[in-house]
């Protein structure tokens, strides 16, 4: 069965173009012109044939793309790509903070979008490694079960946050550069943006650190990258 993608875009011309392009790639695509209709479609699909990825334009009438992303993220870990017409760092960061896994900037090439979708879906379908339990003080990671606990309390991570944490945890005390993390987590070489890593690290710290402002485990190594310390 082909992967089912939800495209939320108010510009009919762009929405139709994206739909046709993705259908040519073999995906099943459902389009919505606004957040309200999209969220109804998303909720109805949950019980039968859920969407496997969502593409959300930031500038939507009514419910904007940020809020739409937040609502979907509260109910699902499906990959989300935000679409922005501006390269404004604020929009990019706000989209990632809302729970998106990646973003593209208009105008974008259909092949670039398709490459990002393939990478996210491949990662979503991938199986985890064989290591069953990783422990860092009060932080416990059950890799195969997809469970993370802090001081005995189960944490709710997005798929991207979980995979990022696992990558750092399976390389304890080893500094991983933004480029390495982009390649390993997002499968990007030339499409990548270091802001993806930085924002997800910041979000991850708010969940796995007892004091995110003074992290004990996820350490920044200035000029080099990040590492997970025991």
BELPE-V159932 format. One record per helix or strand. SS is the DSSP state (@ for helix, = for strand). FROM is the first residue (numbers start at 1). TO is the last residue. If there is no record, write none. Layout:
# BELPE-V159932
<<SS/FROM/TO> <SS/FROM/TO>>
This chain:
# BELPE-V159932
<<=/4/8> <@/12/24> <=/28/32> <@/35/46> <=/53/57> <@/65/75> <=/79/84> <@/89/97> <=/102/105> <@/110/125> <=/134/136> <=/139/142> <=/147/150> <=/153/154> <@/159/169> <=/176/176> <@/178/186> <@/194/208> <@/212/214> <=/218/221> <=/225/228>>
